[in-house]
């Protein structure tokens, strides 16, 4: 089961004084409230979300002009599924591969406008991966 916001991640973010900290914190709370059993940590220089030690979602926080949610199946390349892993058409997702998608947000308003769908996409992603 997920453990809630990780204090190490909070301390890491406190230390970098990111100009989009409010957006990062909002996305962190959405990730952890998705009910997907995710654990939060730091990987690739940003907040990372895993289940059973398998990386599934990473927040790309640099360069600090936008925040990206990277939906993935870990660092190692895996055989591509024949279709996109999420069947739902989430307008904010841009597919890089059938098992890798990116959502980009430039401000808190965009995140709030899509918060329910982000939460749903996170839960579905964990379910299908």
Secondary structure by P-SEA (a helix, b strand, c coil): ccccccaaaaaaaaaacccaaaaaaaaaaaaaacccbbbbbbccccbbbbccccccbbbbcccccbbbbbbccccccccccccccccccccccccccccbbbbbbccaaaaaaaaaaaaaaaaaaaaac
